[in-house]
Amino acid sequence: MKIREFSNKFDLSYDTIRYYMKLKLINPHKNGGHYEFNNEDQEDMEEILKLKEMEFSLEEIKEILSFKRIGRLSNYQKNSYYQNLYHRKLDSLERRIIELKDAKNALHSHLKKLKSANNDRRNDLSLNLNLLSLFACPACGSDLTLTAEKIENNRIHLGSLNCSCGEKILIEDGIIYTKDVYERKKGDEVIEIDPIYHVTDYIKQTDSEFIDQSYQSLEWLKNRLDYSKLENQVILEPGSGYGLLLRNIYDQLPSNLTYICVEHDAELNRYLKTLLELSPSGPEVIFLTAELPDLPLKESSLDYLIDYSGISNFSFHNRGFLPELLLKYFKDHFTMTAVFIIYHKFGAKNIVEREYRDYFIHSNIRTKLKEIGFEFLTENKSEPKKINSSFGKYEEFAQIGDQIYSYQLQAKK
């Protein structure tokens, strides 16, 4: 019997049969480059499937088949052997059933707690009325006046911030939109982003080594934040994306802090706001949907720049250095903690156009930061990684032939 017939007879894939052959559970003879499966192989396969049905592991099955082959027992001895074997397995399964029942009860208990937690009042992160003093017209810098259509519990859900020059900043579902981004958003299809699906899909689709390196960079950044010194601070994160950074530090931030998430993608801001509103109360978060670097914020109003590759993402399509372009919004003295994407070598298939490569080079970033008055407090670089295969659909910046590393720094101006 050839492998095709053997496969069809037992409804098994070729890969499964070859795996069993590799484990020596079945031992077909090779005849002229093809395997021939005889009656003994069929009997072995029938026994393998029977034992698997009774929850025997492949390792246990291997031991059973070896014992049968070597022992060549009489029917009486074989009967006694299998009785003892099955009794032991029954005892093992009884213990496993008790364990599974305990696990089932524990799952029911935890599900009950989670369902109860989901019924708790949501944490409303719509724009707080008390934070309007942070905003100014992005066109002329003048103060803005509020026109509100829906305010609940001191939070603006729907309305606009208006300037005498004609500029208007929109507020919808508690999220702020500059006019150009809002007009573009109206034509976009609303996409519901499932956070669980996104995270699991990201993990499945992304190179595991890259995920490990990204996590290390994130941990470095988190560990450099002195949370006790962030009281009453106003933090800006340029390019918050799916909120990986903020979601990791949210419960550690002081409640009297204000955190501004800047993101040009309206759906990502909506996603992050919805997600954080399911968390216990924390600091104030402003969701600002705008194109960097032109923001509707007052000059000299921010205390801290925190960034997890958002500056690098800006550099993919812009020539300017984002920290320099944002300086006017910060006070004379402020701190920056950031993670940059650095190309140790631009490969032949690199996606960054040559005119935008300046700020993917380590020495250029350090030189520019010194020029604009930053003092380096601490720095770290990961080992360069040569890209030999795709990082996945979510990380297109890493193309085969590129050599990339992460540069982390904390600096003070």
N, C-alpha and C positions, 0 to 999 in steps of 0.2 A: 504494500500500500504506500503510495507516494504522499508527500506532505499535504498536497491539496485535498486529497480524499480524506486523509486523517483529520485535517482541519475542519472539513465539512461534517464529518461524522460526529465530532465532539463540540462543534460550534465554537471553535477557538481560533484566534488570530495566529498568523504565522509567528509574530513576535512572541506571543505567549508560549507557543510550542518550542521555539528556539530558546526561550528563557528556561523552560523546564529541562531542555536538553543540556543547557549550560550548568544547571544545578545537578545534573545526572539523575534526575527523577525518572526520565525515560532515556533509553539508550539505543536508538535505532542504528541499524547497520548502514554504512555508506557503500553504495554500489554505482561505480562509474560516475562519481560526482554528485549523485542524488541519494537522499536518505530513503531507506525502506523501513516501514513500520510493520512489524509482525504481530502475531497474536499476543505475545508477551507484552509488547509495548501497549497494545490496546487494553489488556488487563491492568497494567500499571496505571494507565490514564484513567480508567474507570475507578480504580481505587483512590487515586489522587483526588478526583472530583467528589467522590463519596466522603473522603476524609475532610476535604475543605468544607463541604456542606455541614459537617459536624464540628466546625470551628477549629480544626487542627491547623497549625501554622505550617508553612512550607518546610521550615526547619524540622518540625516534629514529623512531618510526612517523610522527609528524607531519612530520618532515623528509623522509621517504621519499615520503609522499603529496604533499607540496608539490612535490617535485622531479618526480614523475610528472605532476602536473597542469600545472605550468608548462612543463616540458621537452617534453611530447608527443613522446617519443622513438620512433624506428623500432624494429622488433622486434630488430634486430641490436644497436642501442645499448642497448635495454632489457635484453637478455640480458647484455651486458657489464657494465652498471651493477649488476645483481643479483648477478652472479658476484663482482664485487669486494666488494660489500656483504656477501655471505654468507661470503666468505673472511675478511674482517675480523672478523665476528661469531664465526666458528669459532676464530680466534686468541684472541679475547677470552674465549670459553667455555673454551678449553684452559687459559688462565691461571687462570680462575675455578675450574676443576676442581682444579687444583693447590692453589690457596688453600683450597678446601673440604676437600680431603684433609688438608692441614696442620691446618685447624681441627678436623676429625674426630679426628685423632691427638692434638691438644692436649686435646680434650674427654675422650677415653678416658684420657689420662694424669691429668687432674684428677679424673675420677671414681674412678680407682684410689686416688688419695691420699685422697679423701673417704671412700671405703669403708673404707680402712685406719684413718682417724681415728675413724670410728664404732665400730670394734672396740676402741678404747682403753677403759680402765676408766672408768666413770662417776664423776663428782664427787658423792659422797653429801652432800646438804644436809639430811638428817633432823636433828632436834633434838640438839644436842651436850650431853652430860651436864654439861660444864663450865660451861654457861650457865644452869643451874637457879637460880642465885643471883639472877637478874634477875626472877624471878616471885614474885608474892604473890597472896593470895586477893582477887578483885575485890569480894567482899561485905564482908569485915571487915579486909582488909589483912594477915592473918597469913601466916606462912611455910607453904609447901606441902610435902607429902611425896610421894615418887615411888612409884608402883606400876607396875612395868614388866613387860610380857609379851614384848617382843622388843627386845633391844639387840644391835647389831652394831658392832664397831669404835668403841666409846664413843658410839654414836649411838642415840637412842631412836626406834624405828620404831612401836611400839605400846605404849600404857600410859595412865596418867593421873596428874595432879597433884592431890592431895587435901588439903582443909582440915578441921580439927576441927569447923568450923561446919556441915559437910555439903556445902560447895561442891566441885565437881569440874571439873577442866579435862581434856579428853580429848586424847590424842595418837594419831593414825592416819596411817600412811604418813609419819611424821616431821613431820606438820603439826599445829599446836595449834588446838584448838577450844574456845571457851567452850560451856557446856552447852546454852544456848538455841539457839545457832547449829548445834550438832551435831544436836540433835533435829530442827531444821528441815531440815538436810541429809539426814537419813535418808529423808525422804519425797520428796526431789528425784530426778529422773531424772539419771543420770550422763551427761554430754555430753562426748564426746571433742572437744577443740578442736584443730584442725590449725593450727599457727602460720603455715605458709606460706599456707594458704587465708585465714586471718583477715587477715593483712597485705595480701594482694593484693585481697581483697574490700573492705577498708577503703579502700584507695587508689582502687579503682574507684567506690565508693559515696559518697565524700566530696569536697566542693568542693576543687579543687586549690589555690586561693588560701588557704583555711583550713589545709590541710596545710602550706603554706609558712610561714604565720604561726606555726603550732604548732611547727614545727621551729626557727624563730628563737627562740621562747621557751625551748625545750629547750636550744638552744645557749647562750643567755644564762645559764641556770641552771648548765649544765655548766662554763662558763668562770668562774663565780664560786666554784666549789669549790676550796679550797686542799688538794689531796690529801695534801700532805706534813704538814698539821696534823691529819689525821684518824686518825693512829696511835692504836690502843687506844680509839678513841671508840665509843660506842653511838649509832647513828642510828635514828630512827624516821621511817618514811614512812607517813602516814595515808591510806589509799586507794590502794594500789599498782596495782590494776587488772590490766591485761595486762603490767605491768612495763616500760612504755616507757622510763621514766627509768632504772631499775636496769639494764636490759639495755644501755643506752648508756654507763653509767659503770662497770659491773661489773669490767672488766679493768683499770681505773685505780685502784680502791680498794685501800688497804693490806690485806694478808692478815690482820693482827691486829685488824681492825675487825669490829664486829658490826652488822649491818643488819637491822632489824625491819620486815617488810612487814605492814601491817595491812590486811585486806580482809574485808568481810562475806560476799562470794561465795566459797563453798568451791571451786567449779570453777576460778575465776581463780587462787586460790592454788595449786591442784594443777597447773594449766597452767604457771604461772611456775616452780614448783619443778622440774617435769619438764624445762622448757626450759633452766634454768640448770645443771642437773645434766649437761647435754651439753657444758658449757663447761669449760675448764681450771680447775684449782683456784683459788679466789679467797677472799674474806672469808667469814666465817660469816654465814649468812642464816637468820633465824627467820621462819617463815611462820605468822603469827598470824591465825586466822579468828575475828573478833569484831565486835561492834557498837560503833562509837565513840560516846562517849568512854570507856566503861567497859572497862578493859583489865586483864588479870591480871599487871600489872607492879608492881614495887616503886616507891615514891615516891622521887624524887631519884636515879634510876638512869640517866637518859638525858642525852646530851651535845649532841645535834644534832637539829633538826627540819628535814627536807627534804621538800618537797612540790611535786608537779606537778599542780595543780588538784584534789587530793583534798579540801582544805579547802573549796573552792567546791562540790564535789559533795556534801559533808556539808550545806552551807547550803541546798541545794535543798529539804530536808525537815526542817530543824531551825532553831530560832531562835537558839540559843547560838552564840558565836564559838569555833570548835574550838580554836585555839591557847590560849585562856584556859582552856577545859575540860580541856586536857591538861597544864597547867602543873605539877600536882602530881607528874607522872612525871619531870620534868626537874630537873636540878641548878639551884642558884641562878643561875648564869651559864651561858648556852648560846646557840648561834647558830641562826638560822632562815633558810633560803633557800627561797623559795616563789614560785609562779606562781598568780595569781588570775584568775578570769573576772570581768570588770567589764561591767555594762550601762551604757553612756553614755545609753541611752534604752530603756525597757521598751515594746516595741510592743504593739499591741492583742491579738496572739495569743501574747504571752509566757507561758511555761509556769510561771514562778515565782509562787507564790501571794503575795499582798501581805504577809502576816505573816512571810514568809521573805526579803524583799528587802533587808534592812538590810546584809548583808555581801556584796552584789553592787555596792555603791556605794563608790567609791574613797575619798572623804573619811571615811566611816564606818570603814573598815578602818584607815586611818592613825590616826584618833582613838583607836580601841580599842587598837591596838598601843601607842600612847603611854601610855594609861591603865594598861596592865598592865606598863609599865616597859621597853619596847623602845627601843633607840637605832638609828636608821636609818643603815646603812652605805652602801648604794647602792640606787637605784631606777631603774626604766625602765617606760615605757608604750608600747605599740604604738599605731598610728593607729586611731581608731574606724572600724569597718566597718559600713555599713548593710546589713542582710540583705535582699536582693532576691529570692533564691531559696534553696531548702533546701540546707543543708550536707550532707545525707544522713542515712541511717537511724541512723548511729552518733553523730550530734551533734544530738540533738533539742532541746538547750537554745537553739539559734539558730533563731528563727522569723522569718518574713518581717515586716519592720517594726521588729525589734529593731536597736539599734546597740550593738556589742560591741567591747571591746578587751581586751588582756592586760596585767596589771599584775605586774611582777616586782620582787622586793625581797630584799635581804639585811639582816637586822637582828640586833642582839645584846642580850641581856638581862643 
